[in-house]
Amino acid sequence: MKEQRGSGTLLLCGVGVILLVLTWVGAVGGAYAIALHRVRGAADRAALAGAVAYASGYPPCPAARRQVAAEAPAALTGCREVGDLHRYVISAEVQWPVATRVPGMPRSLSAVAHAGSGEASVARAARAAGAAAVPGADRAG
């Protein structure tokens, strides 16, 4: 019968490598989940800031830009207003970098949020006007 010395060490090393890979995958997935959560929140707050400014008679995009600037490292990449003073939607697109750099994966995530008078028809008009949305990031307020 052959001697089995060292096979336990090899098995333990293999299990250790598998655990390290699973830990790394979990950390990368967590970094992307956190970035997605943050970009959606920043887009919501930017759209709401723009809607409040628009309802008060001020231009919405500078207010949305100021809101996003307060949330570094977020960046406002798009802002659009649709409608009039009584029926309106402000759409804000925000980009947020991902903390973990992985080759082949995006370095940043973006989300679009909508806020305004709350009428669904106006939100549809905003989308039809070209306000692209990230699935699951669309919110009307």
Backbone as a chain_set.jsonl record, in Angstrom:
{"seq": "MKEQRGSGTLLLCGVGVILLVLTWVGAVGGAYAIALHRVRGAADRAALAGAVAYASGYPPCPAARRQVAAEAPAALTGCREVGDLHRYVISAEVQWPVATRVPGMPRSLSAVAHAGSGEASVARAARAAGAAAVPGADRAG", "coords": {"N": [[0.841, -1.172, 0.0], [0.495, 2.214, -0.829], [2.115, 5.058, 0.599], [0.453, 7.722, 2.246], [1.364, 10.193, 3.038], [1.353, 13.7, 3.494], [-0.844, 14.22, 1.898], [-2.996, 15.31, 3.242], [-2.114, 17.895, 3.776], [-1.969, 18.966, 1.211], [-4.67, 18.849, 0.494], [-5.752, 20.599, 2.407], [-4.51, 22.987, 1.615], [-5.747, 23.335, -0.883], [-8.429, 23.702, -0.099], [-8.085, 26.067, 1.313], [-7.347, 27.857, -0.752], [-9.704, 27.85, -2.242], [-11.442, 29.011, -0.374], [-10.265, 31.553, -0.154], [-10.703, 32.556, -2.762], [-13.518, 32.59, -2.834], [-13.984, 34.462, -0.793], [-12.844, 36.738, -1.94], [-14.516, 37.076, -4.197], [-16.916, 37.594, -2.871], [-16.249, 40.021, -1.606], [-15.82, 41.726, -3.806], [-18.367, 41.608, -4.993], [-19.818, 42.742, -2.903], [-18.726, 45.35, -2.909], [-19.692, 46.321, -5.35], [-22.444, 46.179, -4.844], [-22.723, 48.032, -2.759], [-21.906, 50.378, -4.086], [-23.944, 50.54, -6.013], [-26.202, 50.928, -4.393], [-25.527, 53.411, -3.26], [-25.346, 55.087, -5.555], [-27.963, 55.032, -6.496], [-29.331, 56.263, -4.369], [-28.099, 58.799, -4.391], [-28.917, 59.713, -6.911], [-31.689, 59.828, -6.509], [-31.828, 61.831, -4.502], [-30.736, 63.999, -5.905], [-32.618, 64.36, -7.973], [-34.865, 64.995, -6.431], [-33.965, 67.373, -5.195], [-33.732, 68.985, -7.461], [-36.432, 69.033, -8.254], [-37.663, 70.338, -6.107], [-36.423, 72.842, -6.302], [-37.358, 73.609, -8.854], [-40.124, 73.732, -8.398], [-40.112, 75.905, -6.748], [-39.555, 77.939, -8.423], [-36.994, 78.161, -9.435], [-34.133, 77.278, -11.494], [-33.821, 73.78, -12.134], [-31.572, 72.084, -12.607], [-29.057, 73.251, -11.697], [-29.508, 73.083, -8.921], [-29.723, 70.329, -8.558], [-27.148, 69.64, -9.334], [-25.629, 70.88, -7.313], [-26.478, 69.358, -5.11], [-25.479, 66.817, -5.764], [-22.777, 67.399, -5.858], [-22.206, 67.691, -3.188], [-22.004, 65.127, -2.403], [-19.535, 63.663, -2.744], [-17.858, 60.857, -4.063], [-19.631, 61.237, -6.221], [-21.05, 62.076, -9.449], [-22.924, 64.289, -11.41], [-24.319, 63.357, -14.344], [-26.316, 63.837, -16.105], [-29.196, 65.859, -16.584], [-32.571, 66.705, -16.726], [-35.519, 68.484, -17.515], [-39.015, 68.184, -17.741], [-42.171, 69.233, -18.788], [-44.492, 71.636, -17.281], [-44.852, 74.305, -14.826], [-46.807, 73.252, -13.162], [-47.25, 70.577, -13.785], [-44.753, 68.475, -13.865], [-41.569, 66.831, -14.365], [-38.454, 66.099, -13.083], [-35.496, 64.777, -14.134], [-32.657, 63.089, -13.099], [-29.415, 61.994, -13.717], [-26.911, 60.102, -12.298], [-23.523, 59.301, -11.623], [-21.385, 56.932, -10.076], [-18.275, 55.973, -8.777], [-16.87, 52.664, -8.492], [-15.443, 51.151, -5.68], [-13.685, 48.984, -5.815], [-11.402, 47.84, -8.151], [-11.706, 45.865, -10.928], [-10.511, 44.027, -13.583], [-12.244, 44.11, -16.659], [-14.698, 44.61, -15.532], [-17.172, 47.171, -14.897], [-15.986, 50.44, -14.029], [-17.477, 52.319, -12.806], [-20.844, 52.992, -11.692], [-24.128, 53.874, -12.792], [-27.199, 55.675, -12.29], [-30.605, 56.597, -12.831], [-32.995, 58.872, -11.713], [-36.311, 60.063, -11.096], [-38.261, 62.878, -10.262], [-41.013, 64.882, -9.243], [-44.166, 66.34, -9.989], [-45.607, 64.062, -9.587], [-47.37, 62.756, -11.28], [-48.119, 60.016, -13.252], [-48.286, 60.098, -16.022], [-46.68, 62.217, -16.73], [-44.204, 61.268, -15.976], [-43.935, 59.183, -17.804], [-43.754, 60.749, -20.078], [-41.311, 61.963, -19.617], [-39.564, 59.797, -19.85], [-40.022, 59.138, -22.519], [-38.96, 61.351, -23.7], [-36.32, 60.878, -23.687], [-34.937, 60.289, -21.359], [-32.938, 58.069, -20.212], [-33.087, 55.022, -18.375], [-31.749, 53.117, -15.696], [-32.34, 49.746, -15.101], [-34.476, 49.183, -12.399], [-33.624, 51.45, -11.089], [-35.319, 53.49, -11.444], [-37.362, 55.877, -10.166], [-40.262, 57.541, -9.182], [-41.268, 60.553, -7.74]], "CA": [[0.0, 0.0, 0.0], [1.285, 3.435, -0.913], [2.062, 5.937, 1.759], [-0.382, 8.888, 1.972], [1.887, 11.35, 3.772], [1.295, 14.984, 2.784], [-2.097, 14.432, 1.151], [-3.836, 16.217, 4.044], [-1.603, 19.252, 3.569], [-2.4, 19.384, -0.13], [-6.12, 19.058, 0.564], [-5.972, 21.823, 3.178], [-4.126, 24.119, 0.755], [-6.803, 23.49, -1.879], [-9.589, 24.293, 0.575], [-7.716, 27.455, 1.61], [-7.428, 28.636, -1.994], [-11.131, 28.005, -2.565], [-11.997, 29.995, 0.563], [-9.757, 32.872, -0.539], [-11.412, 32.989, -3.974], [-14.896, 32.92, -2.445], [-13.93, 35.713, -0.034], [-12.593, 37.822, -2.896], [-15.743, 37.27, -4.978], [-17.87, 38.256, -1.975], [-15.829, 41.41, -1.395], [-16.084, 42.465, -5.049], [-19.829, 41.731, -5.093], [-20.232, 43.727, -1.897], [-18.344, 46.69, -3.361], [-20.641, 46.735, -6.391], [-23.755, 46.378, -4.214], [-22.659, 49.306, -2.033], [-21.888, 51.466, -5.073], [-25.279, 50.635, -6.607], [-27.064, 51.54, -3.383], [-25.168, 54.828, -3.127], [-25.684, 55.851, -6.759], [-29.422, 55.194, -6.541], [-29.688, 57.286, -3.384], [-27.631, 60.108, -4.867], [-29.793, 60.119, -8.012], [-32.965, 60.224, -5.901], [-31.684, 63.131, -3.831], [-30.521, 65.022, -6.927], [-33.902, 64.62, -8.634], [-35.716, 65.704, -5.47], [-33.461, 68.75, -5.058], [-34.132, 69.693, -8.674], [-37.89, 69.229, -8.247], [-37.972, 71.387, -5.117], [-35.996, 74.108, -6.89], [-38.258, 73.924, -9.955], [-41.406, 74.14, -7.81], [-39.91, 77.219, -6.126], [-39.306, 78.923, -9.467], [-35.568, 78.219, -9.762], [-33.746, 76.213, -12.426], [-33.615, 72.55, -11.378], [-30.289, 71.387, -12.779], [-28.023, 73.711, -10.758], [-29.802, 72.548, -7.583], [-29.344, 68.911, -8.592], [-25.677, 69.595, -9.39], [-25.116, 71.197, -5.965], [-26.76, 68.21, -4.255], [-24.546, 65.743, -6.097], [-21.424, 67.848, -5.489], [-22.049, 67.475, -1.752], [-21.889, 63.688, -2.173], [-18.358, 63.142, -3.448], [-17.328, 61.082, -5.412], [-20.685, 61.173, -7.235], [-21.023, 63.097, -10.498], [-24.169, 64.422, -12.172], [-23.995, 63.193, -15.763], [-27.447, 64.252, -16.917], [-30.311, 66.492, -15.886], [-33.581, 67.08, -17.711], [-36.83, 68.878, -16.998], [-40.104, 67.981, -18.689], [-43.453, 69.701, -18.281], [-44.596, 73.034, -16.901], [-44.723, 74.518, -13.389], [-47.803, 72.486, -12.409], [-47.046, 69.147, -14.075], [-43.357, 68.418, -14.29], [-40.683, 65.772, -13.898], [-37.029, 66.379, -13.172], [-34.737, 63.53, -14.207], [-31.235, 63.273, -12.803], [-28.571, 60.815, -13.887], [-25.728, 60.229, -11.443], [-22.529, 58.242, -11.772], [-20.634, 56.704, -8.839], [-17.213, 54.994, -9.017], [-16.826, 51.473, -7.647], [-14.199, 51.194, -4.915], [-12.814, 47.871, -6.191], [-11.117, 47.788, -9.585], [-11.584, 44.504, -11.431], [-10.45, 44.065, -15.051], [-13.428, 43.607, -17.339], [-15.913, 45.063, -14.845], [-17.264, 48.641, -14.975], [-15.327, 51.19, -12.956], [-18.482, 53.144, -12.142], [-22.236, 52.636, -11.934], [-24.971, 55.063, -12.914], [-28.628, 55.486, -12.056], [-31.472, 57.721, -13.181], [-34.164, 58.997, -10.846], [-37.266, 61.077, -11.531], [-39.07, 63.474, -9.199], [-41.818, 65.974, -9.772], [-45.528, 66.496, -9.498], [-46.106, 62.757, -9.209], [-48.31, 62.184, -12.228], [-47.464, 58.962, -14.027], [-48.209, 60.47, -17.43], [-45.529, 63.095, -16.896], [-43.03, 60.395, -15.892], [-43.815, 58.521, -19.101], [-43.276, 61.758, -21.024], [-39.884, 62.157, -19.365], [-38.854, 58.656, -20.445], [-40.143, 59.238, -23.965], [-38.117, 62.456, -24.14], [-34.939, 60.434, -23.778], [-34.303, 60.072, -20.063], [-32.665, 56.626, -20.107], [-33.145, 54.561, -16.997], [-31.113, 51.866, -15.319], [-33.405, 48.918, -14.53], [-34.557, 49.18, -10.959], [-33.213, 52.718, -10.503], [-36.35, 54.456, -11.798], [-38.26, 56.184, -9.047], [-41.021, 58.776, -9.359], [-41.567, 61.046, -6.398]], "C": [[0.888, 1.238, 0.0], [1.109, 4.287, 0.337], [1.329, 7.228, 1.377], [0.114, 10.141, 2.68], [1.825, 12.602, 2.899], [-0.001, 15.227, 2.041], [-3.041, 15.355, 1.917], [-3.409, 17.659, 3.875], [-2.062, 19.791, 2.221], [-3.898, 19.675, -0.153], [-6.446, 20.354, 1.308], [-5.595, 23.066, 2.382], [-5.198, 24.379, -0.303], [-8.04, 24.137, -1.29], [-9.306, 25.763, 0.901], [-7.81, 28.348, 0.382], [-8.891, 28.871, -2.377], [-11.772, 29.04, -1.646], [-11.523, 31.404, 0.236], [-10.483, 33.41, -1.772], [-12.843, 33.377, -3.642], [-14.957, 34.22, -1.652], [-13.734, 36.892, -0.968], [-13.843, 38.113, -3.722], [-16.803, 37.97, -4.125], [-17.525, 39.715, -1.742], [-16.103, 42.262, -2.63], [-17.592, 42.658, -5.226], [-20.367, 42.738, -4.099], [-19.898, 45.148, -2.306], [-19.303, 47.203, -4.433], [-22.034, 46.978, -5.808], [-23.799, 47.705, -3.465], [-22.682, 50.472, -3.008], [-23.257, 51.643, -5.716], [-26.262, 51.298, -5.647], [-26.79, 53.036, -3.28], [-25.551, 55.644, -4.355], [-27.187, 56.033, -6.882], [-29.891, 56.26, -5.556], [-29.29, 58.672, -3.828], [-28.509, 60.606, -6.014], [-31.156, 60.554, -7.486], [-32.874, 61.609, -5.275], [-31.466, 64.258, -4.83], [-31.829, 65.37, -7.623], [-34.847, 65.379, -7.7], [-35.267, 67.148, -5.274], [-33.846, 69.579, -6.276], [-35.621, 69.978, -8.709], [-38.3, 70.313, -7.267], [-37.583, 72.75, -5.673], [-36.95, 74.537, -7.997], [-39.617, 74.393, -9.434], [-41.32, 75.512, -7.168], [-39.588, 78.291, -7.146], [-37.845, 79.065, -9.858], [-35.23, 77.127, -10.766], [-33.361, 74.937, -11.677], [-32.208, 71.96, -11.463], [-29.167, 71.93, -11.902], [-28.255, 73.192, -9.329], [-29.419, 71.075, -7.508], [-27.824, 68.772, -8.592], [-25.068, 69.901, -8.025], [-25.327, 70.022, -5.016], [-25.758, 67.087, -4.504], [-23.122, 66.134, -5.71], [-21.159, 67.637, -4.002], [-21.826, 66.001, -1.425], [-20.719, 63.095, -2.944], [-18.224, 61.664, -3.144], [-18.375, 60.992, -6.526], [-20.521, 62.304, -8.248], [-22.364, 63.098, -11.222], [-23.818, 64.36, -13.646], [-25.152, 63.574, -16.674], [-28.537, 64.847, -16.055], [-31.291, 66.977, -16.942], [-34.859, 67.472, -16.993], [-37.859, 68.714, -18.115], [-41.385, 68.478, -18.034], [-43.454, 71.19, -18.0], [-44.571, 73.127, -15.377], [-45.697, 73.66, -12.569], [-47.681, 70.977, -12.618], [-45.642, 69.001, -14.646], [-42.664, 67.183, -13.721], [-39.256, 66.242, -14.106], [-36.328, 65.027, -13.146], [-33.268, 63.844, -13.966], [-30.52, 61.947, -12.988], [-27.263, 61.048, -13.146], [-24.825, 59.032, -11.673], [-21.712, 58.157, -10.489], [-19.537, 55.674, -9.118], [-17.29, 53.825, -8.033], [-15.454, 51.44, -6.966], [-13.205, 50.126, -5.351], [-12.637, 47.859, -7.704], [-10.892, 46.331, -9.993], [-11.534, 44.589, -12.954], [-11.702, 43.432, -15.664], [-14.741, 44.012, -16.698], [-15.971, 46.593, -14.929], [-16.61, 49.301, -13.769], [-16.294, 52.1, -12.213], [-19.867, 52.645, -12.527], [-23.04, 53.923, -12.049], [-26.423, 54.677, -12.69], [-29.36, 56.758, -12.45], [-32.654, 57.707, -12.224], [-35.023, 60.147, -11.357], [-38.023, 61.582, -10.316], [-39.858, 64.62, -9.818], [-43.196, 65.986, -9.166], [-46.19, 65.163, -9.187], [-47.077, 62.129, -10.175], [-47.576, 61.197, -13.137], [-47.329, 59.343, -15.494], [-47.016, 61.382, -17.693], [-44.246, 62.278, -16.832], [-42.835, 59.641, -17.202], [-43.302, 59.495, -20.15], [-41.779, 62.001, -20.849], [-39.079, 61.029, -19.986], [-38.88, 58.743, -21.962], [-39.252, 60.345, -24.518], [-36.64, 62.082, -24.138], [-34.231, 60.257, -22.46], [-34.127, 58.571, -19.878], [-32.645, 56.222, -18.651], [-32.374, 53.267, -16.839], [-32.195, 51.013, -14.705], [-33.344, 48.904, -13.008], [-34.173, 50.502, -10.308], [-34.245, 53.805, -10.745], [-37.29, 54.651, -10.602], [-38.967, 57.496, -9.356], [-41.438, 59.259, -7.986], [-42.573, 62.049, -6.369]], "O": [[1.887, 1.311, 0.716], [0.088, 4.23, 1.022], [1.562, 7.769, 0.296], [-0.666, 11.068, 2.897], [2.193, 12.575, 1.725], [-0.242, 16.347, 1.591], [-3.805, 16.103, 1.306], [-4.251, 18.555, 3.836], [-2.491, 20.939, 2.115], [-4.332, 20.652, -0.762], [-7.315, 21.115, 0.884], [-6.279, 24.086, 2.463], [-5.517, 25.534, -0.584], [-8.637, 25.021, -1.906], [-10.194, 26.607, 0.778], [-8.301, 29.474, 0.468], [-9.262, 29.97, -2.788], [-12.566, 29.862, -2.103], [-12.299, 32.355, 0.338], [-10.837, 34.588, -1.82], [-13.332, 34.398, -4.126], [-15.892, 35.001, -1.826], [-14.379, 37.929, -0.811], [-14.19, 39.276, -3.926], [-17.51, 38.85, -4.618], [-18.418, 40.561, -1.687], [-16.568, 43.396, -2.512], [-18.042, 43.751, -5.571], [-21.276, 43.504, -4.418], [-20.692, 46.06, -2.079], [-19.681, 48.375, -4.428], [-22.731, 47.895, -6.243], [-24.797, 48.422, -3.528], [-23.395, 51.451, -2.787], [-23.69, 52.772, -5.945], [-27.064, 52.137, -6.057], [-27.723, 53.837, -3.221], [-26.028, 56.771, -4.222], [-27.643, 57.086, -7.329], [-30.758, 57.071, -5.884], [-30.055, 59.623, -3.665], [-28.815, 61.797, -6.082], [-31.719, 61.539, -7.964], [-33.74, 62.456, -5.493], [-31.962, 65.366, -4.623], [-32.121, 66.546, -7.841], [-35.545, 66.297, -8.13], [-36.101, 68.05, -5.195], [-34.24, 70.738, -6.144], [-36.035, 71.051, -9.146], [-39.184, 71.118, -7.56], [-38.336, 73.714, -5.53], [-37.316, 75.71, -8.073], [-40.195, 75.342, -9.965], [-42.327, 76.211, -7.051], [-39.368, 79.445, -6.775], [-37.493, 80.016, -10.557], [-35.966, 76.147, -10.88], [-32.643, 75.008, -10.679], [-31.712, 71.397, -10.487], [-28.375, 71.136, -11.394], [-27.297, 72.897, -8.614], [-28.855, 70.626, -6.51], [-27.277, 67.891, -7.929], [-24.1, 69.258, -7.619], [-24.453, 69.719, -4.203], [-25.251, 66.48, -3.561], [-22.343, 65.283, -5.28], [-20.015, 67.428, -3.599], [-21.495, 65.664, -0.289], [-20.886, 62.142, -3.705], [-18.473, 61.267, -2.006], [-18.026, 60.696, -7.668], [-19.937, 63.346, -7.95], [-22.878, 62.045, -11.601], [-23.094, 65.22, -14.148], [-24.986, 63.629, -17.892], [-28.774, 64.398, -14.933], [-30.893, 67.586, -17.935], [-35.233, 66.866, -15.989], [-37.609, 69.056, -19.271], [-41.653, 68.182, -16.87], [-42.552, 71.918, -18.415], [-44.298, 72.133, -14.705], [-45.432, 73.376, -11.402], [-47.981, 70.196, -11.715], [-45.391, 69.372, -15.792], [-43.109, 66.584, -12.743], [-38.899, 66.724, -15.181], [-36.546, 64.227, -12.236], [-32.713, 64.763, -14.568], [-30.957, 60.912, -12.485], [-26.595, 62.063, -13.343], [-25.285, 57.911, -11.887], [-21.384, 59.178, -9.885], [-19.833, 54.602, -9.645], [-17.72, 53.984, -6.891], [-14.43, 51.673, -7.609], [-11.997, 50.345, -5.266], [-13.617, 47.867, -8.448], [-10.006, 45.656, -9.47], [-12.433, 45.17, -13.56], [-12.152, 42.367, -15.242], [-15.802, 43.776, -17.276], [-14.93, 47.243, -15.022], [-16.671, 48.796, -12.648], [-15.985, 52.597, -11.13], [-20.045, 51.97, -13.541], [-22.672, 54.945, -11.469], [-26.821, 53.526, -12.871], [-28.801, 57.854, -12.407], [-33.24, 56.657, -11.959], [-34.52, 61.087, -11.973], [-38.387, 60.8, -9.438], [-39.425, 65.242, -10.787], [-43.379, 65.683, -7.987], [-47.254, 65.146, -8.568], [-47.573, 61.036, -9.902], [-46.537, 61.52, -13.714], [-46.36, 58.952, -16.146], [-46.411, 61.323, -18.764], [-43.297, 62.566, -17.561], [-41.705, 59.476, -17.663], [-42.508, 59.121, -21.013], [-41.064, 62.219, -21.827], [-38.03, 61.27, -20.583], [-37.881, 58.457, -22.62], [-38.834, 60.287, -25.675], [-35.798, 62.882, -24.544], [-33.012, 60.087, -22.446], [-35.047, 57.88, -19.441], [-32.231, 56.998, -17.79], [-32.351, 52.428, -17.739], [-32.928, 51.505, -13.847], [-32.298, 48.648, -12.413], [-34.369, 50.674, -9.105], [-34.062, 54.935, -10.293], [-37.915, 53.71, -10.112], [-38.321, 58.465, -9.754], [-41.906, 58.475, -7.161], [-42.918, 62.548, -5.298]]}, "num_chains": 1, "name": "protein.A"}
